[in-house]
Amino acid sequence: MNNAATFRSLHAPGEMLVLPNAWDCASAALFEASGARATATTSSAMAWSLGYPDGEHVPVALLADVVRRMVRTVSIPVSVDLERGFGATPRDVAESVTRILDAGAVGFNLEDGSGDPKAFAERLHAAREAAQRAGVDAFINARTDVVLHGKLPPEKHVEECLARAEVYAAAGADGFFVPRLSTPPHIEAVAKGTSLPLNVLSGPGLANVATLRQLGVRRLSIGGNLAEVAYEAARRACTELVQSGTYSSFFPAEITYPKMNAFFAGKN
């Protein structure tokens, strides 16, 4: 089974894909070594690591280059956060999709920004056609931001999400991602109301993985949370170093030079 088929199978009924989001080759390698069955990029942490703010400021060619390096580093499937598609038109979206699939990705997210669902469906359709031309059975995860952006009162969330899921499924989406959907009854209602595998985002107050599985969730994304944990650990250690001149935060470390170096042996 190739990685595209493997990644698709991880969303099958009865599956629950816990998807840690990587931002570079080292994080992807660490997540694979930790037992992750797949990884996906986080647009925020990848942008930060490259010296850009989040929000499609990274040149798409540079994004594709990082993806190519990640795919070379790990054996698990790699999906990509394409944000809104890195372009104003469906044709631009298709070009971005072609670039990241050529780099070895087998899935990608596209987000609607809580805008017009019909306009977003055109972008999804263009993305699907680009994947077909590339000969990749890519898993397209359609993300709606209506809950994230707080555009509607909570009592309207389920209705709006399900209406968008129907439109996006018809346009070629394989999955449905609703960041900030966290109320258990709402999660269960959306999961049961669409044929698309439901993806939610980790955050304060979200139910644990076992409960999410019971509610019908098929995919949990971590977003930039793991990167924030890593950066906070580095900040604390550096603060200790420069302010007190001590190293207690440095040692002992389980992730050592030999272990990190071994991840990349023979990969160039």
NURONU-115688 format. One line per 4 residues: their letters; for each residue x, y, z of N, C-alpha, C. Coordinates in pm, 1 decimal, padded with zeros to 6 digits. Layout:
# residues N
a> X/Y/Z/X/Y/Z/X/Y/Z | ...
This chain:
# residues 268
mnna> 00084.6/-00119.3/00000.0/00000.0/00000.0/00000.0/00088.4/00124.6/00000.0 | 00066.0/00215.3/-00097.9/00147.0/00336.9/-00099.8/00095.9/00436.2/00004.0 | 00169.0/00544.7/00022.4/00134.9/00636.5/00130.6/00000.4/00705.9/00109.9 | -00039.1/00730.3/-00015.9/-00169.6/00791.3/-00039.7/-00280.7/00697.0/00005.4
atfr> -00268.7/00570.5/-00029.7/-00369.3/00472.4/00011.8/-00366.1/00451.7/00163.0 | -00246.8/00449.5/00219.1/-00234.2/00436.0/00364.1/-00302.9/00551.2/00435.5 | -00276.9/00672.4/00390.1/-00335.0/00789.6/00455.0/-00487.1/00787.6/00444.8 | -00538.1/00750.3/00329.7/-00683.7/00742.2/00312.6/-00742.2/00637.1/00406.4
slha> -00673.2/00525.0/00420.4/-00724.6/00417.5/00505.3/-00731.5/00457.5/00652.1 | -00649.1/00553.3/00693.4/-00647.3/00597.5/00832.6/-00771.7/00678.9/00869.4 | -00853.9/00712.3/00769.3/-00978.7/00784.7/00792.4/-01100.9/00694.0/00777.6 | -01080.9/00566.1/00763.6/-01191.0/00473.3/00739.3/-01280.4/00462.3/00863.1
pgem> -01404.7/00419.0/00844.8/-01492.9/00398.0/00960.5/-01426.9/00307.7/01064.4 | -01437.6/00348.6/01189.8/-01374.8/00273.7/01298.0/-01235.1/00320.8/01330.3 | -01174.9/00401.8/01242.2/-01041.2/00455.7/01266.8/-01050.3/00589.4/01340.2 | -00942.6/00622.5/01411.1/-00928.9/00753.4/01475.4/-00784.1/00795.7/01458.2
lvlp> -00760.6/00886.0/01365.5/-00624.9/00930.0/01333.7/-00586.2/01047.7/01422.6 | -00485.4/01025.1/01507.4/-00428.0/01133.2/01587.0/-00309.4/01186.1/01507.6 | -00319.9/01310.9/01463.0/-00226.9/01364.4/01364.6/-00142.5/01476.7/01424.1 | -00021.1/01446.8/01470.1/00067.6/01553.6/01518.0/00116.4/01636.3/01399.7
nawd> 00117.8/01766.5/01417.7/00153.0/01856.5/01307.8/00298.3/01900.4/01318.3 | 00375.5/01867.2/01216.4/00519.3/01896.8/01214.0/00545.2/02029.5/01143.9 | 00662.6/02085.3/01168.1/00698.5/02212.2/01105.5/00834.0/02206.1/01036.5 | 00906.5/02095.5/01052.7/01034.0/02078.4/00984.1/01068.2/01930.1/00983.2
casa> 01182.9/01895.4/00927.9/01220.8/01754.7/00917.5/01241.8/01691.5/01054.4 | 01302.7/01765.6/01146.4/01332.0/01709.7/01278.0/01204.2/01677.5/01353.8 | 01107.9/01768.4/01351.8/00982.7/01740.4/01422.3/00908.8/01624.3/01358.2 | 00910.3/01615.9/01225.2/00844.7/01503.6/01158.0/00910.6/01371.5/01196.9
alfe> 01043.7/01370.5/01203.1/01115.6/01248.4/01240.3/01085.9/01209.1/01384.7 | 01080.7/01306.4/01473.9/01048.3/01279.5/01613.8/00908.0/01221.1/01627.6 | 00813.2/01274.4/01552.1/00675.5/01226.1/01562.4/00664.2/01083.5/01508.6 | 00735.3/01055.6/01400.6/00734.6/00918.1/01348.6/00794.5/00823.1/01451.5
asga> 00905.7/00862.3/01513.0/00970.5/00777.8/01613.2/00883.5/00758.6/01736.7 | 00792.0/00852.3/01759.9/00702.1/00843.8/01875.0/00579.6/00758.1/01847.3 | 00567.5/00708.4/01724.3/00457.6/00618.6/01691.6/00347.2/00677.7/01607.6 | 00362.4/00802.2/01563.3/00259.7/00862.2/01479.1/00246.2/00784.5/01349.3
rata> 00122.1/00762.2/01306.6/00097.6/00687.1/01183.0/00101.4/00776.5/01059.4 | 00096.2/00905.8/01079.1/00105.6/01004.8/00971.6/00138.3/01137.8/01036.4 | 00177.9/01233.8/00955.8/00198.3/01368.7/01006.6/00145.1/01466.8/00904.4 | 00125.0/01588.1/00950.0/00081.6/01696.1/00861.7/00154.6/01821.9/00903.8
ttss> 00172.3/01912.3/00810.2/00238.3/02037.5/00845.3/00142.6/02127.6/00922.3 | 00199.0/02213.2/01004.2/00124.3/02321.3/01067.2/00169.2/02450.5/01002.1 | 00077.5/02523.3/00942.1/00116.8/02643.7/00868.9/00183.0/02745.2/00960.6 | 00133.0/02757.1/01084.0/00187.3/02858.2/01174.6/00331.7/02829.6/01210.3
amaw> 00358.9/02710.9/01264.1/00494.2/02680.9/01310.0/00592.5/02669.6/01194.2 | 00546.2/02619.9/01078.8/00636.3/02616.3/00964.3/00674.1/02757.9/00923.5 | 00576.1/02846.8/00920.4/00606.1/02985.9/00885.1/00705.2/03046.2/00984.1 | 00682.0/03025.1/01113.8/00772.6/03080.2/01215.2/00913.9/03027.3/01196.9
slgy> 00924.8/02897.6/01169.5/01057.6/02836.9/01155.2/01133.1/02892.4/01035.3 | 01058.6/02946.5/00938.6/01120.0/03001.0/00817.6/01130.9/03153.2/00820.8 | 01086.9/03213.2/00933.7/01100.2/03357.8/00949.2/00985.4/03438.8/00892.5 | 00867.4/03378.0/00882.0/00749.2/03447.0/00830.4/00635.6/03439.3/00932.5
pdge> 00541.7/03534.1/00927.3/00418.7/03517.2/01005.6/00327.4/03417.4/00936.6 | 00234.6/03361.6/01011.0/00136.1/03271.4/00952.3/00041.9/03348.6/00860.0 | -00019.9/03276.9/00767.2/-00118.3/03340.5/00679.7/-00075.1/03350.7/00534.9 | -00014.1/03245.1/00481.5/00026.6/03237.2/00340.3/00134.1/03338.9/00303.5
hvpv> 00221.1/03370.7/00399.2/00334.1/03459.1/00369.9/00456.7/03381.5/00322.8 | 00461.4/03252.1/00350.5/00572.0/03168.8/00301.3/00555.6/03150.7/00151.1 | 00657.9/03176.7/00069.6/00646.4/03149.7/-00074.1/00612.5/03002.7/-00096.6 | 00520.3/02976.0/-00187.8/00474.4/02838.6/-00205.9/00588.2/02748.6/-00252.1
alla> 00684.5/02802.4/-00325.3/00799.2/02722.0/-00366.9/00881.5/02677.9/-00246.6 | 00895.4/02766.5/-00147.5/00968.4/02732.1/-00025.9/00889.7/02629.7/00055.0 | 00758.3/02646.8/00063.4/00673.6/02548.8/00130.0/00692.4/02410.8/00067.8 | 00688.6/02404.6/-00063.4/00704.4/02276.3/-00131.4/00841.7/02215.7/-00105.5
dvvr> 00943.5/02299.5/-00096.3/01078.3/02248.7/-00069.6/01086.4/02186.2/00069.1 | 01024.4/02250.3/00169.8/01023.4/02192.8/00304.5/00947.7/02060.8/00304.7 | 00835.1/02056.6/00235.5/00757.0/01932.2/00227.0/00840.0/01821.6/00163.2 | 00911.4/01853.7/00056.7/00994.8/01753.4/-00011.4/01100.5/01697.6/00084.7
rmvr> 01159.1/01782.7/00165.3/01259.8/01738.6/00261.7/01196.7/01651.4/00371.4 | 01077.3/01689.1/00415.7/01008.9/01608.9/00516.7/00974.6/01470.8/00463.2 | 00922.2/01465.3/00341.3/00886.5/01337.0/00280.1/01008.7/01247.8/00265.9 | 01121.7/01307.8/00235.2/01246.2/01232.0/00223.2/01291.6/01178.3/00358.8
tvsi> 01257.2/01248.9/00465.8/01305.4/01213.9/00599.2/01225.3/01102.8/00664.0 | 01093.5/01099.0/00641.5/01007.3/01002.3/00711.0/00944.8/00905.0/00612.2 | 00898.0/00793.2/00665.6/00830.8/00693.8/00580.1/00679.4/00701.4/00592.6 | 00628.9/00772.0/00693.9/00484.9/00783.7/00712.5/00426.8/00887.3/00615.7
pvsv> 00295.6/00881.8/00589.2/00233.6/00980.0/00499.5/00245.3/01122.2/00553.2 | 00259.7/01217.3/00461.0/00268.6/01359.0/00495.0/00156.3/01434.2/00424.7 | 00077.6/01506.1/00504.8/-00024.9/01595.1/00451.6/00020.6/01738.7/00473.9 | -00039.4/01832.3/00401.0/00007.5/01971.2/00403.7/-00108.2/02066.3/00431.9
dler> -00083.3/02161.5/00520.5/-00178.1/02269.9/00543.1/-00156.5/02373.8/00433.8 | -00249.4/02378.2/00338.8/-00239.0/02473.4/00228.1/-00317.9/02601.3/00254.6 | -00364.2/02617.4/00378.6/-00440.8/02736.7/00415.4/-00552.6/02760.3/00313.0 | -00558.8/02875.6/00250.1/-00666.0/02901.8/00152.8/-00624.2/02868.2/00009.5
gfga> -00505.5/02811.3/-00004.9/-00464.0/02766.3/-00137.2/-00354.2/02847.5/-00201.5 | -00303.2/02949.5/-00130.6/-00191.7/03030.4/-00181.2/-00223.0/03090.9/-00318.5 | -00336.6/03155.2/-00327.3/-00371.8/03222.3/-00451.3/-00514.6/03270.4/-00450.0 | -00543.2/03365.7/-00537.7/-00675.6/03429.0/-00538.3/-00778.8/03350.4/-00617.6
tprd> -00735.2/03265.2/-00708.7/-00828.2/03198.8/-00799.3/-00818.5/03047.2/-00785.9 | -00920.7/02974.6/-00833.3/-00911.7/02828.8/-00834.6/-00790.4/02778.2/-00912.6 | -00754.2/02847.3/-01017.8/-00635.2/02806.9/-01093.9/-00509.6/02817.7/-01008.3 | -00500.0/02923.0/-00926.8/-00386.5/02937.8/-00835.0/-00382.7/02821.1/-00736.0
vaes> -00499.6/02785.1/-00685.1/-00508.1/02672.3/-00591.9/-00456.3/02545.4/-00658.6 | -00498.4/02522.7/-00782.3/-00454.3/02403.2/-00854.8/-00302.5/02400.4/-00869.4 | -00242.2/02515.3/-00895.4/-00096.8/02521.7/-00909.8/-00027.8/02490.0/-00777.1 | -00082.9/02540.4/-00666.8/-00025.2/02511.9/-00534.8/-00036.0/02362.9/-00502.9
vtri> -00151.2/02305.1/-00532.8/-00170.8/02162.1/-00509.4/-00071.4/02080.1/-00590.6 | -00052.5/02116.6/-00715.0/00042.5/02045.2/-00800.4/00183.0/02048.6/-00740.7 | 00222.2/02162.6/-00688.1/00356.1/02176.7/-00628.5/00375.1/02085.0/-00508.4 | 00278.0/02081.7/-00418.4/00300.2/02003.0/-00296.3/00283.0/01853.2/-00322.1
ldag> 00201.5/01816.7/-00420.6/00191.9/01674.8/-00455.4/00318.7/01628.6/-00525.3 | 00375.2/01714.8/-00608.2/00502.5/01682.1/-00672.6/00612.9/01666.0/-00569.0 | 00599.9/01734.4/-00455.1/00697.9/01723.3/-00347.0/00679.2/01596.1/-00265.2 | 00569.0/01524.6/-00286.2/00549.9/01396.9/-00217.8/00436.8/01393.1/-00117.7
avgf> 00364.9/01503.9/-00099.3/00250.5/01502.9/-00008.3/00140.6/01413.0/-00064.4 | 00060.3/01355.6/00026.9/-00049.1/01268.4/-00017.5/-00184.6/01318.8/00033.1 | -00184.3/01435.7/00092.4/-00307.9/01497.3/00138.7/-00283.1/01643.2/00164.1 | -00393.7/01717.9/00179.0/-00378.8/01859.5/00210.0/-00509.8/01914.4/00264.4
nled> -00496.2/02021.0/00343.2/-00610.6/02097.4/00393.4/-00630.8/02219.8/00306.7 | -00756.2/02254.9/00284.7/-00792.9/02384.3/00229.3/-00900.3/02442.7/00319.2 | -00892.3/02573.0/00346.8/-00986.3/02634.6/00439.6/-01071.6/02738.9/00370.6 | -01196.1/02751.7/00418.7/-01289.4/02843.9/00354.1/-01286.2/02984.3/00411.5
gsgd> -01215.0/03005.1/00524.5/-01210.0/03137.5/00583.3/-01344.9/03190.2/00626.2 | -01442.1/03100.9/00638.0/-01581.8/03130.0/00671.9/-01652.0/03211.8/00564.4 | -01595.4/03210.4/00443.1/-01655.1/03285.2/00332.9/-01762.5/03206.8/00258.9 | -01792.4/03250.8/00137.8/-01897.9/03191.5/00055.8/-01866.8/03044.8/00026.4
pkaf> -01951.5/02951.5/00068.2/-01921.8/02809.1/00045.7/-01919.4/02770.8/-00102.4 | -01999.6/02836.7/-00184.6/-01999.2/02802.6/-00327.4/-01867.4/02843.2/-00392.8 | -01815.3/02959.4/-00354.5/-01685.7/03002.3/-00408.1/-01575.8/02907.5/-00362.5 | -01583.3/02865.0/-00236.7/-01483.6/02771.0/-00186.3/-01495.4/02636.5/-00256.4
aerl> -01615.8/02595.3/-00289.2/-01635.3/02468.7/-00359.6/-01563.8/02469.4/-00495.0 | -01558.7/02585.0/-00559.4/-01486.1/02595.0/-00686.2/-01337.3/02569.9/-00665.7 | -01285.1/02615.4/-00553.2/-01144.3/02594.7/-00522.7/-01117.8/02447.1/-00491.3 | -01210.5/02385.4/-00419.9/-01198.3/02241.8/-00393.0/-01201.7/02161.2/-00521.7
haar> -01292.0/02197.0/-00609.3/-01303.4/02125.0/-00736.4/-01174.4/02138.0/-00817.6 | -01117.4/02257.4/-00819.8/-00990.7/02278.3/-00891.2/-00879.4/02196.5/-00827.7 | -00880.9/02186.8/-00695.5/-00779.6/02107.2/-00625.7/-00793.1/01959.8/-00659.7 | -00915.0/01910.1/-00663.4/-00937.6/01769.9/-00698.2/-00891.0/01740.4/-00839.5
eaaq> -00921.0/01827.4/-00931.6/-00877.7/01806.4/-01070.0/-00725.4/01808.2/-01080.3 | -00660.4/01895.8/-01003.8/-00514.0/01901.4/-01005.1/-00455.1/01771.1/-00952.1 | -00514.0/01716.3/-00846.7/-00465.5/01589.4/-00792.4/-00483.3/01476.7/-00892.5 | -00594.9/01477.3/-00962.2/-00617.9/01373.9/-01063.2/-00517.1/01384.1/-01176.0
ragv> -00487.0/01505.3/-01218.2/-00386.3/01522.9/-01323.3/-00249.7/01477.1/-01275.7 | -00222.4/01495.1/-01147.1/-00093.4/01453.5/-01091.5/-00086.6/01303.8/-01068.1 | -00200.1/01235.6/-01079.0/-00203.1/01092.0/-01058.0/-00190.3/01052.1/-00912.5 | -00233.3/01140.5/-00820.8/-00224.0/01113.4/-00677.6/-00365.2/01108.0/-00618.7
dafi> -00395.2/01000.3/-00550.4/-00525.5/00988.6/-00484.0/-00518.9/01064.1/-00351.6 | -00505.8/01195.5/-00362.5/-00482.8/01280.9/-00245.6/-00608.9/01292.9/-00161.0 | -00589.5/01294.4/-00030.3/-00699.5/01313.2/00063.9/-00715.6/01462.5/00086.8 | -00831.0/01516.6/00043.3/-00857.3/01659.8/00055.3/-00942.8/01683.8/00178.7
nart> -00887.8/01756.6/00272.4/-00955.2/01787.3/00397.5/-01008.6/01929.8/00389.1 | -01140.1/01943.9/00379.7/-01201.6/02076.0/00366.9/-01226.8/02133.4/00505.5 | -01168.8/02247.3/00531.1/-01181.3/02311.1/00662.6/-01277.4/02429.5/00654.6 | -01371.0/02433.7/00747.9/-01456.0/02551.2/00761.1/-01419.9/02627.1/00888.0
dvvl> -01418.5/02758.6/00875.9/-01378.2/02844.0/00987.2/-01496.1/02915.5/01052.7 | -01617.1/02868.3/01027.1/-01733.4/02939.5/01080.8/-01736.7/02936.5/01233.9 | -01692.0/02826.5/01293.8/-01686.3/02820.6/01439.6/-01564.7/02897.9/01490.3 | -01450.8/02877.6/01427.1/-01327.0/02944.5/01467.0/-01341.6/03095.8/01467.7
hgkl> -01406.8/03150.3/01367.5/-01418.6/03295.8/01354.5/-01537.5/03353.8/01429.1 | -01619.1/03268.1/01488.7/-01731.6/03317.6/01566.8/-01832.8/03396.8/01486.8 | -01854.9/03357.5/01362.0/-01946.5/03430.9/01275.2/-02092.7/03406.5/01309.8 | -02120.5/03296.3/01378.7/-02257.9/03258.4/01408.5/-02273.0/03228.2/01556.8
ppek> -02393.0/03241.0/01610.7/-02415.3/03198.9/01749.4/-02401.6/03047.6/01760.3 | -02363.7/02995.5/01876.6/-02340.4/02851.4/01891.9/-02456.2/02763.4/01848.0 | -02579.6/02810.8/01867.6/-02694.1/02727.1/01831.0/-02707.5/02708.7/01679.6 | -02632.7/02786.8/01601.3/-02635.4/02773.6/01455.5/-02517.6/02693.1/01401.0
hvee> -02423.8/02656.0/01486.8/-02301.6/02592.3/01439.8/-02327.5/02461.5/01366.4 | -02406.0/02374.2/01423.6/-02427.5/02242.8/01362.7/-02494.4/02257.1/01227.1 | -02599.0/02335.7/01220.2/-02672.2/02354.5/01094.5/-02580.9/02408.2/00985.1 | -02502.4/02510.3/01019.1/-02414.9/02570.5/00918.4/-02304.2/02474.9/00877.4
clar> -02246.6/02405.1/00973.2/-02140.0/02309.8/00940.9/-02190.6/02200.4/00847.3 | -02306.9/02147.2/00876.3/-02359.5/02038.5/00793.8/-02395.6/02086.8/00653.6 | -02445.1/02208.6/00643.0/-02475.5/02263.2/00510.7/-02348.1/02277.4/00428.2 | -02241.8/02324.2/00492.1/-02115.2/02338.8/00420.5/-02054.1/02202.8/00387.5
aevy> -02064.6/02108.6/00478.3/-02009.6/01975.4/00452.2/-02072.7/01914.1/00328.5 | -02199.9/01933.2/00310.5/-02267.5/01877.4/00193.0/-02214.9/01939.2/00064.1 | -02199.4/02070.4/00065.4/-02146.4/02139.0/-00053.2/-02002.6/02094.8/-00082.2 | -01921.8/02082.4/00022.0/-01781.1/02049.6/00003.2/-01762.0/01904.4/-00039.9
aaag> -01845.5/01816.2/00009.8/-01838.6/01676.6/-00033.4/-01869.8/01665.4/-00182.3 | -01968.7/01739.1/-00227.2/-02005.8/01736.0/-00368.9/-01895.5/01792.3/-00457.3 | -01812.0/01880.9/-00400.4/-01703.7/01942.8/-00476.9/-01576.8/01858.6/-00478.2 | -01575.5/01747.6/-00402.9/-01459.3/01659.5/-00406.9/-01383.4/01644.2/-00277.7
adgf> -01433.6/01700.3/-00167.6/-01364.9/01685.3/-00039.4/-01376.1/01542.7/00012.1 | -01273.3/01498.8/00083.6/-01271.1/01365.7/00145.0/-01291.3/01370.8/00295.2 | -01264.0/01486.6/00356.6/-01276.1/01502.6/00500.6/-01329.1/01640.7/00532.3 | -01374.3/01659.7/00655.3/-01434.1/01786.0/00696.8/-01373.3/01826.6/00830.3
fvpr> -01308.7/01943.1/00832.7/-01232.9/01991.0/00947.1/-01301.7/02114.7/01004.5 | -01334.9/02108.5/01134.6/-01402.6/02220.7/01199.6/-01323.8/02262.9/01323.6 | -01222.7/02351.1/01309.4/-01149.9/02400.0/01425.8/-01241.7/02471.2/01524.8 | -01214.1/02450.3/01653.4/-01286.4/02508.9/01765.6/-01423.6/02445.6/01788.9
lstp> -01461.3/02345.3/01713.9/-01581.5/02269.8/01747.0/-01545.7/02182.7/01866.5 | -01602.5/02211.3/01983.5/-01556.4/02144.0/02104.5/-01668.2/02096.0/02196.2 | -01790.4/02142.3/02176.5/-01902.1/02098.5/02259.5/-01941.8/01957.0/02219.8 | -01937.2/01860.9/02312.1/-01964.5/01721.2/02274.3/-02092.9/01699.5/02194.7
phie> -02207.2/01757.1/02232.6/-02327.3/01734.3/02151.2/-02313.6/01788.3/02008.9 | -02243.2/01900.1/01993.0/-02222.6/01955.5/01859.4/-02127.9/01867.7/01778.6 | -02022.4/01820.2/01840.3/-01930.1/01730.5/01771.8/-02003.9/01606.2/01722.7 | -02082.2/01547.2/01810.5/-02154.4/01424.6/01774.6/-02255.3/01450.7/01663.0
avak> -02323.3/01563.6/01668.2/-02422.9/01594.6/01566.7/-02359.3/01614.5/01429.5 | -02245.6/01682.9/01425.3/-02177.3/01703.2/01297.0/-02120.9/01571.1/01245.6 | -02059.7/01493.5/01334.2/-02003.1/01364.2/01292.9/-02109.2/01272.9/01233.9 | -02226.8/01270.4/01294.3/-02334.6/01183.0/01246.5/-02408.3/01241.0/01125.9
gtsl> -02399.9/01372.5/01107.9/-02477.4/01437.7/01003.9/-02409.8/01449.0/00869.4 | -02283.6/01408.4/00859.8/-02212.3/01413.0/00732.6/-02145.5/01278.9/00705.0 | -02133.9/01247.7/00577.1/-02062.6/01125.5/00538.2/-01911.7/01144.3/00541.8 | -01865.7/01270.1/00549.8/-01722.3/01297.2/00552.4/-01665.3/01271.0/00691.0
plnv> -01545.7/01211.0/00701.4/-01480.5/01195.1/00831.2/-01458.9/01331.0/00897.4 | -01500.1/01341.4/01022.7/-01488.6/01469.1/01093.2/-01353.0/01481.9/01160.7 | -01292.0/01598.2/01140.8/-01162.1/01634.8/01197.8/-01183.9/01751.1/01294.0 | -01131.9/01739.8/01416.2/-01136.6/01851.4/01510.3/-00994.3/01889.1/01549.8
lsgp> -00983.2/02003.9/01617.2/-00852.7/02059.3/01654.0/-00836.5/02058.9/01804.6 | -00720.2/02018.4/01852.5/-00694.2/02017.3/01995.9/-00701.8/02158.5/02052.3 | -00738.1/02166.3/02179.2/-00747.3/02295.4/02244.0/-00795.7/02278.5/02385.9 | -00789.0/02383.3/02465.9/-00834.2/02375.0/02604.8/-00980.3/02329.9/02613.6
glan> -01005.0/02232.4/02699.8/-01141.1/02187.6/02721.5/-01191.1/02081.8/02625.6 | -01114.0/02050.5/02523.0/-01158.8/01947.3/02429.1/-01151.8/01810.4/02496.8 | -01248.6/01725.3/02467.2/-01250.7/01590.0/02522.3/-01127.1/01512.1/02480.2 | -01093.8/01407.1/02557.0/-00977.1/01325.8/02522.7/-01006.9/01238.8/02400.3
vatl> -00903.1/01172.8/02351.6/-00914.1/01097.5/02226.8/-01019.5/00987.2/02236.3 | -01023.8/00916.9/02348.1/-01120.8/00808.2/02363.0/-01263.4/00861.1/02352.5 | -01290.1/00973.8/02414.8/-01424.0/01032.0/02409.8/-01455.7/01084.6/02270.7 | -01357.3/01147.8/02206.2/-01378.7/01196.4/02070.1/-01414.1/01082.0/01975.8
rqlg> -01347.1/00969.7/01992.3/-01377.8/00852.9/01909.9/-01523.6/00809.6/01930.4 | -01567.9/00808.7/02054.8/-01706.0/00770.7/02085.0/-01805.8/00868.4/02023.9 | -01766.7/00994.1/02013.9/-01854.3/01096.0/01955.6/-01858.3/01088.8/01803.3 | -01769.4/01009.5/01743.8/-01769.2/00993.5/01599.0/-01658.1/01064.4/01525.8
vrrl> -01567.2/01128.8/01599.0/-01454.3/01196.9/01535.7/-01360.3/01093.3/01474.6 | -01306.5/01122.9/01356.9/-01213.9/01031.7/01290.8/-01071.8/01086.5/01281.1 | -01055.2/01215.3/01312.0/-00920.5/01273.4/01299.4/-00906.1/01388.6/01398.6 | -00794.6/01387.8/01470.2/-00761.5/01494.7/01563.2/-00633.1/01560.5/01516.5
sigg> -00638.5/01689.5/01490.0/-00519.4/01766.3/01453.6/-00470.8/01843.4/01575.4 | -00340.1/01865.3/01581.9/-00279.5/01933.9/01695.8/-00242.2/02077.9/01661.2 | -00238.1/02109.8/01532.0/-00204.0/02245.9/01491.1/-00065.5/02285.4/01538.7 | -00051.2/02408.4/01585.4/00079.2/02456.9/01631.4/00108.6/02425.7/01776.3
nlae> 00021.9/02347.4/01843.9/00039.2/02325.0/01987.9/00171.2/02258.4/02022.8 | 00212.1/02156.8/01948.1/00337.5/02088.3/01979.5/00457.3/02180.4/01956.9 | 00451.7/02262.7/01854.2/00559.3/02359.7/01831.6/00566.2/02458.4/01946.6 | 00451.1/02502.3/01995.5/00449.2/02596.0/02107.7/00510.5/02533.2/02232.6
vaye> 00482.7/02405.0/02255.1/00543.2/02334.0/02367.5/00695.9/02331.5/02352.5 | 00742.7/02299.4/02230.7/00886.8/02292.2/02206.5/00953.4/02428.6/02223.7 | 00892.3/02531.8/02169.1/00949.7/02664.9/02179.7/00949.0/02714.7/02324.0 | 00845.6/02680.2/02399.5/00840.3/02721.7/02539.6/00949.9/02653.0/02620.5
aarr> 00974.3/02523.2/02591.9/01082.7/02453.5/02662.2/01217.5/02518.8/02631.1 | 01238.5/02556.1/02505.2/01363.2/02622.8/02468.0/01373.7/02760.6/02532.8 | 01262.4/02832.5/02538.9/01263.9/02965.6/02600.7/01300.3/02956.5/02748.5 | 01242.0/02859.7/02817.9/01270.5/02845.2/02960.9/01417.2/02810.7/02984.0
acte> 01469.5/02718.9/02903.0/01608.8/02679.6/02919.9/01702.6/02795.9/02891.1 | 01671.7/02871.7/02785.8/01756.3/02986.0/02750.9/01748.3/03094.8/02857.9 | 01628.3/03117.0/02912.7/01612.7/03217.6/03019.1/01696.0/03180.3/03140.7 | 01694.5/03051.3/03176.9/01777.6/03006.4/03289.2/01925.1/03032.6/03260.0
lvqs> 01966.9/03001.2/03137.8/02107.2/03017.2/03100.7/02152.6/03162.4/03109.7 | 02076.9/03252.6/03047.3/02123.7/03390.7/03038.0/02100.7/03469.1/03167.5 | 02002.9/03427.0/03246.6/01973.5/03502.0/03368.7/02043.6/03448.8/03492.9 | 02065.2/03315.7/03497.4/02129.3/03260.1/03617.0/02260.5/03190.1/03587.0
gtys> 02288.5/03166.0/03458.1/02414.2/03100.5/03422.4/02418.4/02952.9/03457.3 | 02301.9/02890.0/03474.9/02296.7/02747.1/03507.5/02232.3/02669.2/03393.4 | 02240.4/02535.2/03405.6/02201.2/02449.1/03294.5/02104.2/02338.2/03335.0 | 02033.8/02353.4/03445.4/01951.3/02242.8/03493.3/01842.5/02203.4/03394.2
sffp> 01798.2/02297.5/03310.9/01695.2/02266.2/03212.1/01749.5/02186.4/03093.9 | 01883.1/02180.2/03081.5/01942.6/02114.5/02966.0/01956.3/01964.0/02985.1 | 01981.8/01921.8/03108.2/02020.4/01782.8/03132.4/01935.3/01722.6/03244.3 | 01905.9/01592.5/03243.2/01935.8/01501.3/03131.9/01834.1/01518.5/03019.7
aeit> 01876.5/01497.8/02898.0/01788.4/01506.0/02781.8/01781.2/01369.7/02715.2 | 01660.1/01323.4/02688.5/01644.5/01195.1/02619.9/01669.5/01207.6/02470.1 | 01638.7/01323.8/02416.7/01665.0/01346.9/02274.4/01805.2/01407.1/02263.4 | 01900.6/01323.5/02235.3/02040.9/01362.0/02235.6/02096.1/01374.0/02093.9
ypkm> 02217.2/01425.0/02085.6/02284.6/01440.4/01955.8/02285.1/01311.0/01874.7 | 02329.2/01198.1/01931.3/02331.6/01075.2/01850.3/02193.8/01034.4/01799.6 | 02091.4/01049.6/01883.4/01957.2/01010.4/01840.9/01906.8/01100.8/01728.3 | 01926.3/01229.5/01741.7/01881.3/01321.0/01636.8/01958.3/01299.0/01507.7
naff> 02087.4/01278.2/01520.5/02168.5/01257.7/01401.7/02126.3/01130.9/01327.0 | 02087.5/01029.2/01402.8/02049.5/00901.9/01342.2/01924.6/00913.6/01255.8 | 01837.5/01010.0/01286.4/01717.0/01025.9/01207.1/01747.8/01057.6/01060.2 | 01861.7/01119.2/01036.4/01891.3/01169.8/00903.0/02001.1/01093.7/00831.4
agkn> 02051.1/00988.8/00893.8/02157.2/00909.7/00831.6/02105.2/00845.5/00703.1 | 02177.1/00867.0/00596.8/02141.6/00805.3/00469.0/02021.8/00868.0/00400.0 | 01973.8/00981.8/00448.1/01855.0/01043.7/00388.6/01889.3/01149.7/00284.0 | 02014.4/01185.9/00268.6/02052.0/01290.9/00172.8/02093.8/01233.3/00040.0
